[in-house]
Amino acid sequence: MRIVILDGYTVNPGDNPWTELEKLGDLTVYDRTDQDEVLERAADAEIILTNKTLLTAEIINSLPKLSFIGVLATGYNVVDLGAAAERKIPVCNVPGYSPPSVAQHVFALLLEFTNRVSMHDLAVKNGEWATQEDFCFWKSPLLELAGKKMGVVGFGGIGQMVGTIAHGFGMEVLAYAPRPKQAPPYAPFRFAGLEELFREADVISLHCPLTADNERFINRDMLESMKSTAILINTARGPLIDEAALAEALCKGKIAGAALDVVEEEPMLPGNPLSGAPNLIITPHIAWATLEARSRLTSIMVGNVASYLRGKPKNVVNGL
């Protein structure tokens, strides 16, 4: 069984071996693959694993030996699911590997806004503390989370963990879930409509997959509906947000700030509308990337491939 990984570097830059996957077949790993290299590199592959390299209908239909596609992520919009289904090729993703790491990153971003740790660390190291007349000083207002409302958009594994942590900080949690979900055991908590959540929440954190229906759903109107003191956090998918509208909202002070781990085009280009926007924190898509999370990802994908080889594929996302 020939297995090809098209873009393995971000999952395993050297600290997360492919050892267990090598036991399942003849494995070839490429750190990165340009789109025009896919057909050549995957020509004899029966199993393809991809993270962000696109598998279009044209590519899928040009690989006669291909019988299984694994996505090294939870989101699977990089694969043409319909084309794979037509050829009876199961497409499997990796759910549930990242909630602890992503939820942790959400609060790293949020606490940077509330406590400005990096700003004050730099001030101390630049000698500003030594010049003060009092035992303490602060360069920016400090914000307490207790009593504030956390709005969680998407209440799957990550969203639920974000809600639990928010509750631990003493926040009231509002959650939007397009499909019925069981309420958590803590209070105060309630499910809310999307518009209501955006109007009421002090912090809004996105945890929904990207679909054709919700692309850029956070537009000028949604941003206008938010409190002027609210903070928007996105660790999900960049195209959920209209970046030009967000840049405008930040420049005009329509919202207090935004923290993003994802943008529409990655790596982020210099011409991105958000470049230079005030009250904005951006990290380079690292919420998922702890070694612990990447190790779980690899383990789950090994299980996906092994289950397929036994004739019982799991975590299938294209209906087969």
ROVO-15116 format. One record per residue (C-alpha): x, y, z; residue in three letters. Coordinates in steps of 0.2 Angstrom, whole numbers, plus 5000, padded with zeros to 4 digits. Layout:
# ROVO-15116
- u v w aa
- X Y Z Ala $
...
***
This chain:
# ROVO-15116
- u v w aa
- 5000 5000 5000 Met $
- 5008 5016 4994 Arg $
- 5005 5031 5006 Ile $
- 5010 5049 5001 Val $
- 5009 5064 5013 Ile $
- 5009 5080 5003 Leu $
- 5013 5092 5016 Asp $
- 5019 5085 5032 Gly $
- 5031 5098 5039 Tyr $
- 5019 5108 5050 Thr $
- 5012 5092 5058 Val $
- 5030 5084 5060 Asn $
- 5044 5097 5058 Pro $
- 5055 5084 5067 Gly $
- 5047 5081 5084 Asp $
- 5032 5070 5079 Asn $
- 5038 5055 5070 Pro $
- 5028 5045 5057 Trp $
- 5034 5028 5064 Thr $
- 5017 5021 5067 Glu $
- 5011 5026 5049 Leu $
- 5026 5018 5041 Glu $
- 5020 5001 5048 Lys $
- 5005 5002 5037 Leu $
- 5012 5004 5020 Gly $
- 5026 5011 5009 Asp $
- 5027 5029 5015 Leu $
- 5033 5044 5006 Thr $
- 5033 5061 5015 Val $
- 5035 5078 5007 Tyr $
- 5037 5093 5018 Asp $
- 5028 5104 5006 Arg $
- 5020 5101 4988 Thr $
- 5016 5115 4976 Asp $
- 4999 5112 4967 Gln $
- 5008 5109 4950 Asp $
- 5018 5095 4959 Glu $
- 5003 5085 4966 Val $
- 5000 5074 4951 Leu $
- 5018 5069 4949 Glu $
- 5021 5065 4967 Arg $
- 5004 5056 4970 Ala $
- 5004 5046 4953 Ala $
- 5006 5029 4961 Asp $
- 4998 5033 4978 Ala $
- 4983 5023 4985 Glu $
- 4982 5033 5000 Ile $
- 4985 5052 5001 Ile $
- 4986 5062 5016 Leu $
- 4985 5081 5015 Thr $
- 4984 5096 5027 Asn $
- 4982 5111 5016 Lys $
- 4987 5105 4999 Thr $
- 4971 5106 4988 Leu $
- 4964 5090 4981 Leu $
- 4953 5096 4967 Thr $
- 4941 5086 4957 Ala $
- 4953 5087 4942 Glu $
- 4967 5080 4953 Ile $
- 4956 5066 4961 Ile $
- 4950 5060 4944 Asn $
- 4968 5060 4937 Ser $
- 4974 5048 4950 Leu $
- 4968 5030 4945 Pro $
- 4975 5021 4960 Lys $
- 4969 5033 4973 Leu $
- 4957 5024 4985 Ser $
- 4958 5034 5002 Phe $
- 4961 5052 5006 Ile $
- 4965 5058 5024 Gly $
- 4965 5076 5029 Val $
- 4978 5080 5043 Leu $
- 4966 5092 5051 Ala $
- 4948 5094 5057 Thr $
- 4943 5105 5043 Gly $
- 4941 5097 5026 Tyr $
- 4937 5111 5013 Asn $
- 4954 5107 5004 Val $
- 4946 5091 4996 Val $
- 4933 5091 4983 Asp $
- 4921 5079 4993 Leu $
- 4909 5076 4979 Gly $
- 4923 5071 4967 Ala $
- 4929 5059 4979 Ala $
- 4912 5052 4983 Ala $
- 4909 5049 4965 Glu $
- 4924 5038 4964 Arg $
- 4919 5029 4981 Lys $
- 4935 5036 4989 Ile $
- 4932 5039 5007 Pro $
- 4938 5056 5014 Val $
- 4943 5055 5033 Cys $
- 4947 5070 5044 Asn $
- 4954 5071 5062 Val $
- 4942 5077 5074 Pro $
- 4945 5080 5092 Gly $
- 4963 5082 5093 Tyr $
- 4965 5101 5096 Ser $
- 4952 5107 5109 Pro $
- 4964 5109 5124 Pro $
- 4977 5118 5113 Ser $
- 4965 5129 5104 Val $
- 4955 5134 5119 Ala $
- 4971 5138 5128 Gln $
- 4976 5150 5114 His $
- 4960 5159 5114 Val $
- 4963 5164 5132 Phe $
- 4981 5168 5128 Ala $
- 4974 5181 5115 Leu $
- 4961 5187 5127 Leu $
- 4972 5189 5142 Leu $
- 4984 5199 5131 Glu $
- 4970 5212 5128 Phe $
- 4964 5212 5147 Thr $
- 4981 5213 5155 Asn $
- 4993 5218 5141 Arg $
- 5007 5207 5148 Val $
- 5019 5210 5134 Ser $
- 5017 5229 5134 Met $
- 5021 5230 5153 His $
- 5035 5217 5152 Asp $
- 5043 5228 5139 Leu $
- 5040 5244 5149 Ala $
- 5049 5236 5164 Val $
- 5064 5230 5153 Lys $
- 5065 5247 5146 Asn $
- 5067 5255 5163 Gly $
- 5050 5263 5165 Glu $
- 5046 5255 5182 Trp $
- 5062 5262 5189 Ala $
- 5057 5279 5185 Thr $
- 5040 5278 5194 Gln $
- 5035 5287 5211 Glu $
- 5023 5273 5216 Asp $
- 5026 5254 5218 Phe $
- 5016 5250 5202 Cys $
- 5010 5258 5186 Phe $
- 5000 5253 5171 Trp $
- 5001 5259 5153 Lys $
- 4984 5253 5148 Ser $
- 4967 5250 5157 Pro $
- 4966 5233 5165 Leu $
- 4950 5223 5162 Leu $
- 4943 5209 5173 Glu $
- 4934 5195 5165 Leu $
- 4922 5190 5179 Ala $
- 4905 5196 5176 Gly $
- 4908 5198 5157 Lys $
- 4898 5189 5144 Lys $
- 4908 5176 5133 Met $
- 4899 5173 5116 Gly $
- 4904 5156 5109 Val $
- 4900 5154 5090 Val $
- 4900 5135 5087 Gly $
- 4898 5123 5102 Phe $
- 4908 5108 5097 Gly $
- 4923 5101 5106 Gly $
- 4933 5117 5106 Ile $
- 4918 5129 5109 Gly $
- 4913 5119 5124 Gln $
- 4930 5119 5131 Met $
- 4931 5138 5128 Val $
- 4915 5140 5137 Gly $
- 4921 5129 5152 Thr $
- 4937 5140 5154 Ile $
- 4926 5156 5152 Ala $
- 4915 5150 5166 His $
- 4931 5147 5177 Gly $
- 4935 5165 5175 Phe $
- 4918 5170 5181 Gly $
- 4910 5174 5164 Met $
- 4892 5172 5159 Glu $
- 4893 5160 5143 Val $
- 4881 5162 5128 Leu $
- 4883 5149 5114 Ala $
- 4876 5148 5097 Tyr $
- 4874 5131 5089 Ala $
- 4866 5128 5073 Pro $
- 4861 5111 5078 Arg $
- 4854 5106 5095 Pro $
- 4867 5103 5109 Lys $
- 4866 5098 5127 Gln $
- 4868 5112 5139 Ala $
- 4884 5111 5150 Pro $
- 4882 5109 5169 Pro $
- 4888 5126 5174 Tyr $
- 4878 5142 5175 Ala $
- 4875 5156 5170 Pro $
- 4874 5148 5153 Phe $
- 4861 5149 5139 Arg $
- 4860 5146 5120 Phe $
- 4857 5161 5110 Ala $
- 4853 5166 5092 Gly $
- 4868 5173 5082 Leu $
- 4861 5191 5081 Glu $
- 4857 5191 5100 Glu $
- 4875 5184 5104 Leu $
- 4883 5197 5094 Phe $
- 4873 5211 5102 Arg $
- 4876 5205 5120 Glu $
- 4893 5197 5121 Ala $
- 4908 5206 5128 Asp $
- 4920 5194 5120 Val $
- 4915 5183 5104 Ile $
- 4925 5168 5100 Ser $
- 4923 5159 5083 Leu $
- 4923 5140 5083 His $
- 4913 5135 5068 Cys $
- 4919 5126 5052 Pro $
- 4920 5136 5036 Leu $
- 4906 5132 5024 Thr $
- 4898 5140 5008 Ala $
- 4884 5147 5019 Asp $
- 4895 5156 5032 Asn $
- 4909 5163 5022 Glu $
- 4912 5181 5027 Arg $
- 4897 5180 5038 Phe $
- 4905 5192 5050 Ile $
- 4902 5208 5039 Asn $
- 4900 5226 5042 Arg $
- 4882 5223 5048 Asp $
- 4887 5210 5061 Met $
- 4902 5221 5067 Leu $
- 4890 5236 5069 Glu $
- 4879 5226 5080 Ser $
- 4893 5222 5092 Met $
- 4896 5232 5108 Lys $
- 4909 5246 5106 Ser $
- 4919 5238 5120 Thr $
- 4918 5220 5113 Ala $
- 4933 5210 5107 Ile $
- 4932 5197 5093 Leu $
- 4943 5182 5093 Ile $
- 4945 5170 5078 Asn $
- 4955 5154 5079 Thr $
- 4944 5144 5067 Ala $
- 4945 5149 5049 Arg $
- 4950 5166 5041 Gly $
- 4937 5167 5028 Pro $
- 4923 5168 5041 Leu $
- 4927 5187 5043 Ile $
- 4926 5200 5030 Asp $
- 4943 5207 5033 Glu $
- 4940 5224 5025 Ala $
- 4925 5226 5036 Ala $
- 4935 5221 5051 Leu $
- 4949 5233 5047 Ala $
- 4936 5247 5045 Glu $
- 4928 5243 5062 Ala $
- 4944 5243 5071 Leu $
- 4950 5260 5063 Cys $
- 4934 5268 5067 Lys $
- 4933 5261 5085 Gly $
- 4917 5252 5082 Lys $
- 4924 5237 5092 Ile $
- 4937 5238 5106 Ala $
- 4949 5225 5097 Gly $
- 4951 5209 5088 Ala $
- 4963 5194 5090 Ala $
- 4966 5182 5075 Leu $
- 4975 5166 5073 Asp $
- 4969 5164 5055 Val $
- 4967 5175 5040 Val $
- 4959 5173 5023 Glu $
- 4975 5170 5014 Glu $
- 4989 5162 5023 Glu $
- 5003 5166 5025 Pro $
- 4997 5184 5028 Met $
- 5002 5195 5014 Leu $
- 5008 5213 5016 Pro $
- 4993 5219 5006 Gly $
- 4980 5212 5018 Asn $
- 4967 5225 5024 Pro $
- 4971 5221 5042 Leu $
- 4989 5226 5040 Ser $
- 4992 5241 5052 Gly $
- 4974 5240 5059 Ala $
- 4974 5246 5077 Pro $
- 4969 5236 5092 Asn $
- 4973 5220 5083 Leu $
- 4983 5205 5088 Ile $
- 4988 5192 5075 Ile $
- 4997 5175 5078 Thr $
- 5002 5164 5063 Pro $
- 4990 5150 5064 His $
- 4998 5142 5079 Ile $
- 4983 5138 5090 Ala $
- 4983 5120 5085 Trp $
- 5002 5117 5085 Ala $
- 5007 5111 5102 Thr $
- 5017 5095 5101 Leu $
- 5003 5087 5112 Glu $
- 4990 5092 5099 Ala $
- 5000 5087 5084 Arg $
- 5004 5070 5092 Ser $
- 4986 5067 5095 Arg $
- 4982 5072 5076 Leu $
- 4995 5059 5070 Thr $
- 4988 5045 5081 Ser $
- 4970 5048 5075 Ile $
- 4976 5048 5057 Met $
- 4985 5032 5060 Val $
- 4969 5025 5067 Gly $
- 4959 5031 5052 Asn $
- 4971 5023 5039 Val $
- 4972 5007 5049 Ala $
- 4953 5006 5050 Ser $
- 4952 5009 5031 Tyr $
- 4964 4995 5028 Leu $
- 4953 4984 5039 Arg $
- 4938 4988 5028 Gly $
- 4929 4999 5041 Lys $
- 4934 5017 5038 Pro $
- 4930 5030 5052 Lys $
- 4929 5049 5053 Asn $
- 4922 5049 5035 Val $
- 4916 5066 5030 Val $
- 4910 5063 5012 Asn $
- 4895 5051 5016 Gly $
- 4903 5034 5011 Leu $
***
